[in-house]
Amino acid sequence: MTDGTSRSTPATPARTRPAPTADARTAAPSPRPAGRDGYTISEVVARTGLTAHTLRWYERIGLMPHVDRSHTGQRRFSDRDLDWLAFVGKLRMTGMPVADMVRYAELLREGESTVGARRELLEATRREVVARIAELHDTLAVLDHKIGFYAGARRAPERHSA
């Protein structure tokens, strides 16, 4: 995967991950201890604000695939996993349906041949966000108008009584 989620599945237990792509480098990763790469689920919960249930669900539905495991079977999240979760959080904030996020993750796993489809999916989401922002600006203008009206109405009796 790219976008901070580069994963490979070699035949050996040691997994190597390719260097992050431009998408991953543009994500704003949270500050982490230098040289640390292997977070427990409770550490990821503390860093991301997500619940352990949500992290397991993300893994189950394919949104967070191939999380490494310790020798005892405990999940070990990498810095790339945390970057991916930050990106997924941004997608959630856009209102992107989970099914579309999973589709995006699937496209990433399919490789470079899906760049156009990934871009198309993100552009569609961007158009929806821009439309919602416009609606919110209109709503804000109505609120500002009403607030101004009520602020003026409250001052009006004071002027008349003086």
NORSULWO-V90373 format. One record per residue. RES is the residue in three letters. D_LAST is the distance of its C-alpha to the last C-alpha in Angstrom with 2 decimals. Layout:
BEGIN
res = [RES/RES]
d_last = [D_LAST/D_LAST]
END
This chain:
BEGIN
res = [MET/THR/ASP/GLY/THR/SER/ARG/SER/THR/PRO/ALA/THR/PRO/ALA/ARG/THR/ARG/PRO/ALA/PRO/THR/ALA/ASP/ALA/ARG/THR/ALA/ALA/PRO/SER/PRO/ARG/PRO/ALA/GLY/ARG/ASP/GLY/TYR/THR/ILE/SER/GLU/VAL/VAL/ALA/ARG/THR/GLY/LEU/THR/ALA/HIS/THR/LEU/ARG/TRP/TYR/GLU/ARG/ILE/GLY/LEU/MET/PRO/HIS/VAL/ASP/ARG/SER/HIS/THR/GLY/GLN/ARG/ARG/PHE/SER/ASP/ARG/ASP/LEU/ASP/TRP/LEU/ALA/PHE/VAL/GLY/LYS/LEU/ARG/MET/THR/GLY/MET/PRO/VAL/ALA/ASP/MET/VAL/ARG/TYR/ALA/GLU/LEU/LEU/ARG/GLU/GLY/GLU/SER/THR/VAL/GLY/ALA/ARG/ARG/GLU/LEU/LEU/GLU/ALA/THR/ARG/ARG/GLU/VAL/VAL/ALA/ARG/ILE/ALA/GLU/LEU/HIS/ASP/THR/LEU/ALA/VAL/LEU/ASP/HIS/LYS/ILE/GLY/PHE/TYR/ALA/GLY/ALA/ARG/ARG/ALA/PRO/GLU/ARG/HIS/SER/ALA]
d_last = [71.21/68.99/65.25/65.87/68.14/71.51/74.08/77.78/80.17/83.39/86.43/86.20/83.78/82.09/79.46/78.67/75.52/75.30/72.82/69.33/68.53/65.71/63.52/64.01/63.31/59.96/58.75/56.68/58.82/57.37/58.63/61.90/64.49/66.92/70.20/69.05/69.98/70.63/67.62/67.93/65.87/63.76/63.08/62.07/59.77/58.10/57.82/56.66/54.70/57.04/58.92/62.67/62.88/61.12/63.44/66.49/65.21/64.67/68.26/69.59/68.04/69.16/65.85/67.07/70.83/73.56/71.79/74.42/75.78/77.11/80.68/79.35/77.53/73.99/71.70/71.26/68.48/68.77/66.26/66.83/65.99/62.69/61.98/62.82/60.51/57.66/58.42/58.59/55.19/53.78/55.52/54.00/50.52/51.25/51.92/55.59/57.62/60.05/62.94/62.03/61.83/65.26/66.54/65.30/67.11/70.24/70.12/69.88/72.97/74.83/74.56/74.00/75.06/71.74/69.42/68.54/67.76/65.60/63.69/63.26/61.88/59.39/58.38/57.73/55.56/53.71/53.02/51.58/49.36/48.11/47.33/45.43/43.46/42.50/41.41/39.35/37.69/36.79/35.50/33.44/31.90/30.90/29.39/27.48/26.17/25.06/23.51/21.58/20.53/19.33/17.56/15.70/15.11/13.63/11.08/10.31/8.70/6.39/5.48/5.56/3.80/0.00]
END
